[in-house]
Structures are given as structure tokens and as C-alpha cells.
Amino acid sequence: MMVPAVLLLFGALTAVAAPRLLARTDWPDREPVVALWAWQCVVASVLLCCALSMTLSAAAAWQA
């Protein structure tokens, strides 16, 4: 039951920290396509963490 909590924590930290880190840098102004790819990867990782955490929680509840 520890893995879903860690996944949710990682997703939350990524969702909070990534926009702040991307806003501080100056390379997104020079390379907007790379910045969009980076943003899409951050969003995908947060969604994947949440979905995987829900799946693992449901599997643990189903077995209990």
C-alpha cells in the first residue's frame, strides 16, 4: 500500500514543481517546440502516476 502513496506524492510534486522550473528558464522562449514537448511529458507523467496509483489501490482493495 506504500507504492500508491509514493506515486501520488511524486505526481503532486511534479505537478507543483515542473511549471515553476519551466517558468524560470529562458530556453522555452528560444525553443518553443521543445518546451511544448517538455510540458506534455510532465502532464503525461502526472496523469500516469495518478492512474497507476488508482489501479494499484483498486487491486489492493479487491484482494482484501
CHARMM internal coordinates of N, CA and C (Angstrom, degrees):
IC EDIT
DIST 1 N 1 CA 1.4466
DIST 1 CA 1 C 1.5256
ANGL 1 N 1 CA 1 C 111.19
DIST 1 C 2 N 1.3067
ANGL 1 CA 1 C 2 N 115.61
DIHE 1 N 1 CA 1 C 2 N -4.53
DIST 2 N 2 CA 1.4562
ANGL 1 C 2 N 2 CA 119.64
DIHE 1 CA 1 C 2 N 2 CA -179.65
DIST 2 CA 2 C 1.5306
ANGL 2 N 2 CA 2 C 111.75
DIHE 1 C 2 N 2 CA 2 C -79.26
DIST 2 C 3 N 1.3204
ANGL 2 CA 2 C 3 N 117.12
DIHE 2 N 2 CA 2 C 3 N -32.44
DIST 3 N 3 CA 1.4643
ANGL 2 C 3 N 3 CA 121.07
DIHE 2 CA 2 C 3 N 3 CA -176.39
DIST 3 CA 3 C 1.5312
ANGL 3 N 3 CA 3 C 111.83
DIHE 2 C 3 N 3 CA 3 C -63.49
DIST 3 C 4 N 1.3426
ANGL 3 CA 3 C 4 N 120.71
DIHE 3 N 3 CA 3 C 4 N -45.26
DIST 4 N 4 CA 1.4676
ANGL 3 C 4 N 4 CA 118.67
DIHE 3 CA 3 C 4 N 4 CA 177.58
DIST 4 CA 4 C 1.5249
ANGL 4 N 4 CA 4 C 113.48
DIHE 3 C 4 N 4 CA 4 C -60.79
DIST 4 C 5 N 1.3202
ANGL 4 CA 4 C 5 N 116.90
DIHE 4 N 4 CA 4 C 5 N -36.45
DIST 5 N 5 CA 1.4634
ANGL 4 C 5 N 5 CA 119.61
DIHE 4 CA 4 C 5 N 5 CA 178.37
DIST 5 CA 5 C 1.5217
ANGL 5 N 5 CA 5 C 111.30
DIHE 4 C 5 N 5 CA 5 C -66.74
DIST 5 C 6 N 1.3173
ANGL 5 CA 5 C 6 N 116.30
DIHE 5 N 5 CA 5 C 6 N -40.79
DIST 6 N 6 CA 1.4663
ANGL 5 C 6 N 6 CA 119.98
DIHE 5 CA 5 C 6 N 6 CA 178.52
DIST 6 CA 6 C 1.5247
ANGL 6 N 6 CA 6 C 110.39
DIHE 5 C 6 N 6 CA 6 C -66.32
DIST 6 C 7 N 1.3285
ANGL 6 CA 6 C 7 N 117.08
DIHE 6 N 6 CA 6 C 7 N -39.69
DIST 7 N 7 CA 1.4632
ANGL 6 C 7 N 7 CA 120.12
DIHE 6 CA 6 C 7 N 7 CA 177.84
DIST 7 CA 7 C 1.5273
ANGL 7 N 7 CA 7 C 111.47
DIHE 6 C 7 N 7 CA 7 C -63.67
DIST 7 C 8 N 1.3282
ANGL 7 CA 7 C 8 N 117.05
DIHE 7 N 7 CA 7 C 8 N -42.04
DIST 8 N 8 CA 1.4637
ANGL 7 C 8 N 8 CA 119.50
DIHE 7 CA 7 C 8 N 8 CA 177.30
DIST 8 CA 8 C 1.5251
ANGL 8 N 8 CA 8 C 111.67
DIHE 7 C 8 N 8 CA 8 C -64.93
DIST 8 C 9 N 1.3248
ANGL 8 CA 8 C 9 N 116.52
DIHE 8 N 8 CA 8 C 9 N -39.59
DIST 9 N 9 CA 1.4610
ANGL 8 C 9 N 9 CA 120.22
DIHE 8 CA 8 C 9 N 9 CA 177.93
DIST 9 CA 9 C 1.5240
ANGL 9 N 9 CA 9 C 111.01
DIHE 8 C 9 N 9 CA 9 C -64.48
DIST 9 C 10 N 1.3279
ANGL 9 CA 9 C 10 N 116.48
DIHE 9 N 9 CA 9 C 10 N -43.35
DIST 10 N 10 CA 1.4641
ANGL 9 C 10 N 10 CA 120.09
DIHE 9 CA 9 C 10 N 10 CA 178.18
DIST 10 CA 10 C 1.5284
ANGL 10 N 10 CA 10 C 111.04
DIHE 9 C 10 N 10 CA 10 C -63.06
DIST 10 C 11 N 1.3230
ANGL 10 CA 10 C 11 N 116.91
DIHE 10 N 10 CA 10 C 11 N -42.37
DIST 11 N 11 CA 1.4628
ANGL 10 C 11 N 11 CA 120.36
DIHE 10 CA 10 C 11 N 11 CA 178.37
DIST 11 CA 11 C 1.5190
ANGL 11 N 11 CA 11 C 112.09
DIHE 10 C 11 N 11 CA 11 C -62.91
DIST 11 C 12 N 1.3263
ANGL 11 CA 11 C 12 N 116.71
DIHE 11 N 11 CA 11 C 12 N -42.07
DIST 12 N 12 CA 1.4627
ANGL 11 C 12 N 12 CA 120.26
DIHE 11 CA 11 C 12 N 12 CA 179.78
DIST 12 CA 12 C 1.5264
ANGL 12 N 12 CA 12 C 111.51
DIHE 11 C 12 N 12 CA 12 C -67.02
DIST 12 C 13 N 1.3219
ANGL 12 CA 12 C 13 N 116.32
DIHE 12 N 12 CA 12 C 13 N -43.39
DIST 13 N 13 CA 1.4698
ANGL 12 C 13 N 13 CA 118.93
DIHE 12 CA 12 C 13 N 13 CA 178.81
DIST 13 CA 13 C 1.5237
ANGL 13 N 13 CA 13 C 111.70
DIHE 12 C 13 N 13 CA 13 C -64.51
DIST 13 C 14 N 1.3169
ANGL 13 CA 13 C 14 N 116.69
DIHE 13 N 13 CA 13 C 14 N -39.01
DIST 14 N 14 CA 1.4603
ANGL 13 C 14 N 14 CA 120.25
DIHE 13 CA 13 C 14 N 14 CA 177.82
DIST 14 CA 14 C 1.5231
ANGL 14 N 14 CA 14 C 110.64
DIHE 13 C 14 N 14 CA 14 C -66.12
DIST 14 C 15 N 1.3281
ANGL 14 CA 14 C 15 N 117.21
DIHE 14 N 14 CA 14 C 15 N -40.88
DIST 15 N 15 CA 1.4614
ANGL 14 C 15 N 15 CA 120.80
DIHE 14 CA 14 C 15 N 15 CA -179.82
DIST 15 CA 15 C 1.5269
ANGL 15 N 15 CA 15 C 111.97
DIHE 14 C 15 N 15 CA 15 C -65.99
DIST 15 C 16 N 1.3255
ANGL 15 CA 15 C 16 N 116.93
DIHE 15 N 15 CA 15 C 16 N -29.40
DIST 16 N 16 CA 1.4639
ANGL 15 C 16 N 16 CA 120.08
DIHE 15 CA 15 C 16 N 16 CA -179.86
DIST 16 CA 16 C 1.5271
ANGL 16 N 16 CA 16 C 111.32
DIHE 15 C 16 N 16 CA 16 C -86.33
DIST 16 C 17 N 1.3241
ANGL 16 CA 16 C 17 N 116.93
DIHE 16 N 16 CA 16 C 17 N -43.25
DIST 17 N 17 CA 1.4641
ANGL 16 C 17 N 17 CA 120.17
DIHE 16 CA 16 C 17 N 17 CA -171.72
DIST 17 CA 17 C 1.5279
ANGL 17 N 17 CA 17 C 113.69
DIHE 16 C 17 N 17 CA 17 C -81.00
DIST 17 C 18 N 1.3160
ANGL 17 CA 17 C 18 N 118.11
DIHE 17 N 17 CA 17 C 18 N -36.63
DIST 18 N 18 CA 1.4626
ANGL 17 C 18 N 18 CA 120.35
DIHE 17 CA 17 C 18 N 18 CA -173.36
DIST 18 CA 18 C 1.5284
ANGL 18 N 18 CA 18 C 113.60
DIHE 17 C 18 N 18 CA 18 C -62.43
DIST 18 C 19 N 1.3292
ANGL 18 CA 18 C 19 N 120.55
DIHE 18 N 18 CA 18 C 19 N -45.86
DIST 19 N 19 CA 1.4693
ANGL 18 C 19 N 19 CA 118.12
DIHE 18 CA 18 C 19 N 19 CA 178.67
DIST 19 CA 19 C 1.5261
ANGL 19 N 19 CA 19 C 112.96
DIHE 18 C 19 N 19 CA 19 C -62.46
DIST 19 C 20 N 1.3237
ANGL 19 CA 19 C 20 N 115.96
DIHE 19 N 19 CA 19 C 20 N -36.05
DIST 20 N 20 CA 1.4665
ANGL 19 C 20 N 20 CA 118.59
DIHE 19 CA 19 C 20 N 20 CA 178.83
DIST 20 CA 20 C 1.5243
ANGL 20 N 20 CA 20 C 111.40
DIHE 19 C 20 N 20 CA 20 C -67.22
DIST 20 C 21 N 1.3280
ANGL 20 CA 20 C 21 N 116.13
DIHE 20 N 20 CA 20 C 21 N -41.13
DIST 21 N 21 CA 1.4632
ANGL 20 C 21 N 21 CA 119.20
DIHE 20 CA 20 C 21 N 21 CA 179.05
DIST 21 CA 21 C 1.5245
ANGL 21 N 21 CA 21 C 111.64
DIHE 20 C 21 N 21 CA 21 C -68.36
DIST 21 C 22 N 1.3225
ANGL 21 CA 21 C 22 N 117.21
DIHE 21 N 21 CA 21 C 22 N -39.64
DIST 22 N 22 CA 1.4652
ANGL 21 C 22 N 22 CA 119.68
DIHE 21 CA 21 C 22 N 22 CA 178.58
DIST 22 CA 22 C 1.5260
ANGL 22 N 22 CA 22 C 111.76
DIHE 21 C 22 N 22 CA 22 C -68.21
DIST 22 C 23 N 1.3262
ANGL 22 CA 22 C 23 N 117.61
DIHE 22 N 22 CA 22 C 23 N -31.44
DIST 23 N 23 CA 1.4619
ANGL 22 C 23 N 23 CA 120.35
DIHE 22 CA 22 C 23 N 23 CA -179.76
DIST 23 CA 23 C 1.5229
ANGL 23 N 23 CA 23 C 112.03
DIHE 22 C 23 N 23 CA 23 C -73.34
DIST 23 C 24 N 1.3204
ANGL 23 CA 23 C 24 N 117.48
DIHE 23 N 23 CA 23 C 24 N -27.01
DIST 24 N 24 CA 1.4695
ANGL 23 C 24 N 24 CA 120.77
DIHE 23 CA 23 C 24 N 24 CA -178.67
DIST 24 CA 24 C 1.5207
ANGL 24 N 24 CA 24 C 113.61
DIHE 23 C 24 N 24 CA 24 C -76.25
DIST 24 C 25 N 1.3073
ANGL 24 CA 24 C 25 N 117.00
DIHE 24 N 24 CA 24 C 25 N -26.17
DIST 25 N 25 CA 1.4608
ANGL 24 C 25 N 25 CA 119.82
DIHE 24 CA 24 C 25 N 25 CA -174.13
DIST 25 CA 25 C 1.5232
ANGL 25 N 25 CA 25 C 111.02
DIHE 24 C 25 N 25 CA 25 C -82.62
DIST 25 C 26 N 1.3210
ANGL 25 CA 25 C 26 N 115.31
DIHE 25 N 25 CA 25 C 26 N 162.87
DIST 26 N 26 CA 1.4655
ANGL 25 C 26 N 26 CA 119.34
DIHE 25 CA 25 C 26 N 26 CA 178.80
DIST 26 CA 26 C 1.5276
ANGL 26 N 26 CA 26 C 112.85
DIHE 25 C 26 N 26 CA 26 C -107.64
DIST 26 C 27 N 1.3363
ANGL 26 CA 26 C 27 N 118.15
DIHE 26 N 26 CA 26 C 27 N -6.97
DIST 27 N 27 CA 1.4533
ANGL 26 C 27 N 27 CA 119.15
DIHE 26 CA 26 C 27 N 27 CA -178.83
DIST 27 CA 27 C 1.5225
ANGL 27 N 27 CA 27 C 113.74
DIHE 26 C 27 N 27 CA 27 C -70.18
DIST 27 C 28 N 1.3580
ANGL 27 CA 27 C 28 N 121.87
DIHE 27 N 27 CA 27 C 28 N -24.98
DIST 28 N 28 CA 1.4709
ANGL 27 C 28 N 28 CA 118.17
DIHE 27 CA 27 C 28 N 28 CA 176.23
DIST 28 CA 28 C 1.5274
ANGL 28 N 28 CA 28 C 113.38
DIHE 27 C 28 N 28 CA 28 C -63.14
DIST 28 C 29 N 1.3273
ANGL 28 CA 28 C 29 N 117.18
DIHE 28 N 28 CA 28 C 29 N -25.86
DIST 29 N 29 CA 1.4664
ANGL 28 C 29 N 29 CA 119.27
DIHE 28 CA 28 C 29 N 29 CA 176.47
DIST 29 CA 29 C 1.5205
ANGL 29 N 29 CA 29 C 111.54
DIHE 28 C 29 N 29 CA 29 C -71.51
DIST 29 C 30 N 1.3227
ANGL 29 CA 29 C 30 N 115.92
DIHE 29 N 29 CA 29 C 30 N -33.92
DIST 30 N 30 CA 1.4711
ANGL 29 C 30 N 30 CA 119.72
DIHE 29 CA 29 C 30 N 30 CA 179.62
DIST 30 CA 30 C 1.5138
ANGL 30 N 30 CA 30 C 112.01
DIHE 29 C 30 N 30 CA 30 C -81.89
DIST 30 C 31 N 1.3140
ANGL 30 CA 30 C 31 N 117.47
DIHE 30 N 30 CA 30 C 31 N -35.60
DIST 31 N 31 CA 1.4729
ANGL 30 C 31 N 31 CA 123.18
DIHE 30 CA 30 C 31 N 31 CA -177.02
DIST 31 CA 31 C 1.5309
ANGL 31 N 31 CA 31 C 110.14
DIHE 30 C 31 N 31 CA 31 C -126.61
DIST 31 C 32 N 1.3267
ANGL 31 CA 31 C 32 N 117.79
DIHE 31 N 31 CA 31 C 32 N 78.07
DIST 32 N 32 CA 1.4675
ANGL 31 C 32 N 32 CA 118.91
DIHE 31 CA 31 C 32 N 32 CA -176.57
DIST 32 CA 32 C 1.5309
ANGL 32 N 32 CA 32 C 113.78
DIHE 31 C 32 N 32 CA 32 C -67.61
DIST 32 C 33 N 1.3218
ANGL 32 CA 32 C 33 N 117.67
DIHE 32 N 32 CA 32 C 33 N -28.90
DIST 33 N 33 CA 1.4670
ANGL 32 C 33 N 33 CA 119.73
DIHE 32 CA 32 C 33 N 33 CA 179.43
DIST 33 CA 33 C 1.5248
ANGL 33 N 33 CA 33 C 110.04
DIHE 32 C 33 N 33 CA 33 C -68.24
DIST 33 C 34 N 1.3118
ANGL 33 CA 33 C 34 N 117.01
DIHE 33 N 33 CA 33 C 34 N -42.07
DIST 34 N 34 CA 1.4643
ANGL 33 C 34 N 34 CA 120.77
DIHE 33 CA 33 C 34 N 34 CA 177.90
DIST 34 CA 34 C 1.5280
ANGL 34 N 34 CA 34 C 110.01
DIHE 33 C 34 N 34 CA 34 C -65.96
DIST 34 C 35 N 1.3272
ANGL 34 CA 34 C 35 N 116.94
DIHE 34 N 34 CA 34 C 35 N -37.16
DIST 35 N 35 CA 1.4635
ANGL 34 C 35 N 35 CA 120.32
DIHE 34 CA 34 C 35 N 35 CA 177.72
DIST 35 CA 35 C 1.5266
ANGL 35 N 35 CA 35 C 111.12
DIHE 34 C 35 N 35 CA 35 C -64.18
DIST 35 C 36 N 1.3205
ANGL 35 CA 35 C 36 N 117.01
DIHE 35 N 35 CA 35 C 36 N -39.98
DIST 36 N 36 CA 1.4680
ANGL 35 C 36 N 36 CA 119.68
DIHE 35 CA 35 C 36 N 36 CA 176.99
DIST 36 CA 36 C 1.5204
ANGL 36 N 36 CA 36 C 111.33
DIHE 35 C 36 N 36 CA 36 C -65.36
DIST 36 C 37 N 1.3182
ANGL 36 CA 36 C 37 N 117.14
DIHE 36 N 36 CA 36 C 37 N -40.27
DIST 37 N 37 CA 1.4673
ANGL 36 C 37 N 37 CA 120.23
DIHE 36 CA 36 C 37 N 37 CA 176.89
DIST 37 CA 37 C 1.5227
ANGL 37 N 37 CA 37 C 110.60
DIHE 36 C 37 N 37 CA 37 C -63.75
DIST 37 C 38 N 1.3238
ANGL 37 CA 37 C 38 N 117.11
DIHE 37 N 37 CA 37 C 38 N -41.70
DIST 38 N 38 CA 1.4662
ANGL 37 C 38 N 38 CA 120.41
DIHE 37 CA 37 C 38 N 38 CA 178.80
DIST 38 CA 38 C 1.5282
ANGL 38 N 38 CA 38 C 110.40
DIHE 37 C 38 N 38 CA 38 C -63.27
DIST 38 C 39 N 1.3297
ANGL 38 CA 38 C 39 N 116.45
DIHE 38 N 38 CA 38 C 39 N -42.59
DIST 39 N 39 CA 1.4570
ANGL 38 C 39 N 39 CA 119.89
DIHE 38 CA 38 C 39 N 39 CA 179.47
DIST 39 CA 39 C 1.5260
ANGL 39 N 39 CA 39 C 110.98
DIHE 38 C 39 N 39 CA 39 C -64.87
DIST 39 C 40 N 1.3236
ANGL 39 CA 39 C 40 N 117.59
DIHE 39 N 39 CA 39 C 40 N -41.50
DIST 40 N 40 CA 1.4622
ANGL 39 C 40 N 40 CA 120.83
DIHE 39 CA 39 C 40 N 40 CA 178.74
DIST 40 CA 40 C 1.5286
ANGL 40 N 40 CA 40 C 111.20
DIHE 39 C 40 N 40 CA 40 C -64.34
DIST 40 C 41 N 1.3181
ANGL 40 CA 40 C 41 N 116.94
DIHE 40 N 40 CA 40 C 41 N -36.77
DIST 41 N 41 CA 1.4713
ANGL 40 C 41 N 41 CA 120.07
DIHE 40 CA 40 C 41 N 41 CA 177.43
DIST 41 CA 41 C 1.5240
ANGL 41 N 41 CA 41 C 111.18
DIHE 40 C 41 N 41 CA 41 C -67.21
DIST 41 C 42 N 1.3150
ANGL 41 CA 41 C 42 N 117.62
DIHE 41 N 41 CA 41 C 42 N -38.04
DIST 42 N 42 CA 1.4675
ANGL 41 C 42 N 42 CA 120.85
DIHE 41 CA 41 C 42 N 42 CA 177.12
DIST 42 CA 42 C 1.5238
ANGL 42 N 42 CA 42 C 110.32
DIHE 41 C 42 N 42 CA 42 C -64.34
DIST 42 C 43 N 1.3218
ANGL 42 CA 42 C 43 N 116.74
DIHE 42 N 42 CA 42 C 43 N -45.61
DIST 43 N 43 CA 1.4638
ANGL 42 C 43 N 43 CA 120.66
DIHE 42 CA 42 C 43 N 43 CA 179.43
DIST 43 CA 43 C 1.5252
ANGL 43 N 43 CA 43 C 110.50
DIHE 42 C 43 N 43 CA 43 C -62.85
DIST 43 C 44 N 1.3283
ANGL 43 CA 43 C 44 N 116.61
DIHE 43 N 43 CA 43 C 44 N -43.24
DIST 44 N 44 CA 1.4676
ANGL 43 C 44 N 44 CA 120.06
DIHE 43 CA 43 C 44 N 44 CA 179.72
DIST 44 CA 44 C 1.5240
ANGL 44 N 44 CA 44 C 111.32
DIHE 43 C 44 N 44 CA 44 C -63.46
DIST 44 C 45 N 1.3262
ANGL 44 CA 44 C 45 N 117.46
DIHE 44 N 44 CA 44 C 45 N -39.37
DIST 45 N 45 CA 1.4672
ANGL 44 C 45 N 45 CA 119.11
DIHE 44 CA 44 C 45 N 45 CA -179.60
DIST 45 CA 45 C 1.5252
ANGL 45 N 45 CA 45 C 111.28
DIHE 44 C 45 N 45 CA 45 C -68.42
DIST 45 C 46 N 1.3206
ANGL 45 CA 45 C 46 N 118.06
DIHE 45 N 45 CA 45 C 46 N -37.88
DIST 46 N 46 CA 1.4664
ANGL 45 C 46 N 46 CA 120.79
DIHE 45 CA 45 C 46 N 46 CA 177.92
DIST 46 CA 46 C 1.5260
ANGL 46 N 46 CA 46 C 110.27
DIHE 45 C 46 N 46 CA 46 C -65.82
DIST 46 C 47 N 1.3265
ANGL 46 CA 46 C 47 N 117.12
DIHE 46 N 46 CA 46 C 47 N -45.14
DIST 47 N 47 CA 1.4643
ANGL 46 C 47 N 47 CA 120.14
DIHE 46 CA 46 C 47 N 47 CA 179.12
DIST 47 CA 47 C 1.5201
ANGL 47 N 47 CA 47 C 111.65
DIHE 46 C 47 N 47 CA 47 C -65.15
DIST 47 C 48 N 1.3224
ANGL 47 CA 47 C 48 N 116.54
DIHE 47 N 47 CA 47 C 48 N -38.66
DIST 48 N 48 CA 1.4604
ANGL 47 C 48 N 48 CA 120.10
DIHE 47 CA 47 C 48 N 48 CA 178.93
DIST 48 CA 48 C 1.5262
ANGL 48 N 48 CA 48 C 111.23
DIHE 47 C 48 N 48 CA 48 C -65.99
DIST 48 C 49 N 1.3251
ANGL 48 CA 48 C 49 N 117.07
DIHE 48 N 48 CA 48 C 49 N -40.01
DIST 49 N 49 CA 1.4706
ANGL 48 C 49 N 49 CA 120.21
DIHE 48 CA 48 C 49 N 49 CA 176.96
DIST 49 CA 49 C 1.5223
ANGL 49 N 49 CA 49 C 111.11
DIHE 48 C 49 N 49 CA 49 C -62.65
DIST 49 C 50 N 1.3190
ANGL 49 CA 49 C 50 N 116.82
DIHE 49 N 49 CA 49 C 50 N -43.79
DIST 50 N 50 CA 1.4700
ANGL 49 C 50 N 50 CA 119.59
DIHE 49 CA 49 C 50 N 50 CA 179.88
DIST 50 CA 50 C 1.5230
ANGL 50 N 50 CA 50 C 111.36
DIHE 49 C 50 N 50 CA 50 C -65.91
DIST 50 C 51 N 1.3234
ANGL 50 CA 50 C 51 N 117.25
DIHE 50 N 50 CA 50 C 51 N -44.21
DIST 51 N 51 CA 1.4644
ANGL 50 C 51 N 51 CA 120.32
DIHE 50 CA 50 C 51 N 51 CA -179.28
DIST 51 CA 51 C 1.5249
ANGL 51 N 51 CA 51 C 111.49
DIHE 50 C 51 N 51 CA 51 C -65.72
DIST 51 C 52 N 1.3097
ANGL 51 CA 51 C 52 N 116.88
DIHE 51 N 51 CA 51 C 52 N -42.35
DIST 52 N 52 CA 1.4573
ANGL 51 C 52 N 52 CA 120.21
DIHE 51 CA 51 C 52 N 52 CA 179.35
DIST 52 CA 52 C 1.5255
ANGL 52 N 52 CA 52 C 111.32
DIHE 51 C 52 N 52 CA 52 C -67.10
DIST 52 C 53 N 1.3189
ANGL 52 CA 52 C 53 N 116.88
DIHE 52 N 52 CA 52 C 53 N -37.17
DIST 53 N 53 CA 1.4592
ANGL 52 C 53 N 53 CA 120.26
DIHE 52 CA 52 C 53 N 53 CA 177.11
DIST 53 CA 53 C 1.5288
ANGL 53 N 53 CA 53 C 111.11
DIHE 52 C 53 N 53 CA 53 C -64.69
DIST 53 C 54 N 1.3266
ANGL 53 CA 53 C 54 N 116.99
DIHE 53 N 53 CA 53 C 54 N -42.36
DIST 54 N 54 CA 1.4686
ANGL 53 C 54 N 54 CA 119.59
DIHE 53 CA 53 C 54 N 54 CA 177.46
DIST 54 CA 54 C 1.5210
ANGL 54 N 54 CA 54 C 111.30
DIHE 53 C 54 N 54 CA 54 C -65.06
DIST 54 C 55 N 1.3212
ANGL 54 CA 54 C 55 N 116.86
DIHE 54 N 54 CA 54 C 55 N -39.31
DIST 55 N 55 CA 1.4610
ANGL 54 C 55 N 55 CA 120.34
DIHE 54 CA 54 C 55 N 55 CA 179.61
DIST 55 CA 55 C 1.5210
ANGL 55 N 55 CA 55 C 111.23
DIHE 54 C 55 N 55 CA 55 C -64.83
DIST 55 C 56 N 1.3150
ANGL 55 CA 55 C 56 N 116.75
DIHE 55 N 55 CA 55 C 56 N -45.08
DIST 56 N 56 CA 1.4610
ANGL 55 C 56 N 56 CA 119.96
DIHE 55 CA 55 C 56 N 56 CA 179.53
DIST 56 CA 56 C 1.5269
ANGL 56 N 56 CA 56 C 111.89
DIHE 55 C 56 N 56 CA 56 C -67.47
DIST 56 C 57 N 1.3264
ANGL 56 CA 56 C 57 N 117.20
DIHE 56 N 56 CA 56 C 57 N -35.58
DIST 57 N 57 CA 1.4657
ANGL 56 C 57 N 57 CA 119.95
DIHE 56 CA 56 C 57 N 57 CA 176.73
DIST 57 CA 57 C 1.5233
ANGL 57 N 57 CA 57 C 110.92
DIHE 56 C 57 N 57 CA 57 C -66.49
DIST 57 C 58 N 1.3164
ANGL 57 CA 57 C 58 N 116.81
DIHE 57 N 57 CA 57 C 58 N -41.00
DIST 58 N 58 CA 1.4669
ANGL 57 C 58 N 58 CA 120.11
DIHE 57 CA 57 C 58 N 58 CA 178.71
DIST 58 CA 58 C 1.5213
ANGL 58 N 58 CA 58 C 110.99
DIHE 57 C 58 N 58 CA 58 C -66.48
DIST 58 C 59 N 1.3230
ANGL 58 CA 58 C 59 N 116.78
DIHE 58 N 58 CA 58 C 59 N -38.42
DIST 59 N 59 CA 1.4638
ANGL 58 C 59 N 59 CA 119.73
DIHE 58 CA 58 C 59 N 59 CA 178.29
DIST 59 CA 59 C 1.5219
ANGL 59 N 59 CA 59 C 111.01
DIHE 58 C 59 N 59 CA 59 C -65.76
DIST 59 C 60 N 1.3248
ANGL 59 CA 59 C 60 N 117.22
DIHE 59 N 59 CA 59 C 60 N -38.87
DIST 60 N 60 CA 1.4632
ANGL 59 C 60 N 60 CA 120.27
DIHE 59 CA 59 C 60 N 60 CA 178.55
DIST 60 CA 60 C 1.5232
ANGL 60 N 60 CA 60 C 110.98
DIHE 59 C 60 N 60 CA 60 C -68.85
DIST 60 C 61 N 1.3183
ANGL 60 CA 60 C 61 N 117.18
DIHE 60 N 60 CA 60 C 61 N -38.04
DIST 61 N 61 CA 1.4646
ANGL 60 C 61 N 61 CA 119.98
DIHE 60 CA 60 C 61 N 61 CA 178.80
DIST 61 CA 61 C 1.5240
ANGL 61 N 61 CA 61 C 111.05
DIHE 60 C 61 N 61 CA 61 C -70.70
DIST 61 C 62 N 1.3182
ANGL 61 CA 61 C 62 N 117.14
DIHE 61 N 61 CA 61 C 62 N -33.12
DIST 62 N 62 CA 1.4644
ANGL 61 C 62 N 62 CA 120.93
DIHE 61 CA 61 C 62 N 62 CA -179.85
DIST 62 CA 62 C 1.5241
ANGL 62 N 62 CA 62 C 111.20
DIHE 61 C 62 N 62 CA 62 C -67.04
DIST 62 C 63 N 1.3385
ANGL 62 CA 62 C 63 N 115.89
DIHE 62 N 62 CA 62 C 63 N -37.41
DIST 63 N 63 CA 1.4603
ANGL 62 C 63 N 63 CA 120.12
DIHE 62 CA 62 C 63 N 63 CA -178.98
DIST 63 CA 63 C 1.5256
ANGL 63 N 63 CA 63 C 112.24
DIHE 62 C 63 N 63 CA 63 C -76.05
DIST 63 C 64 N 1.3106
ANGL 63 CA 63 C 64 N 117.29
DIHE 63 N 63 CA 63 C 64 N -25.69
DIST 64 N 64 CA 1.4733
ANGL 63 C 64 N 64 CA 120.65
DIHE 63 CA 63 C 64 N 64 CA -175.90
DIST 64 CA 64 C 1.5060
ANGL 64 N 64 CA 64 C 113.65
DIHE 63 C 64 N 64 CA 64 C -75.90
END
COOR INIT
IC SEED 1 N 1 CA 1 C
IC BUILD
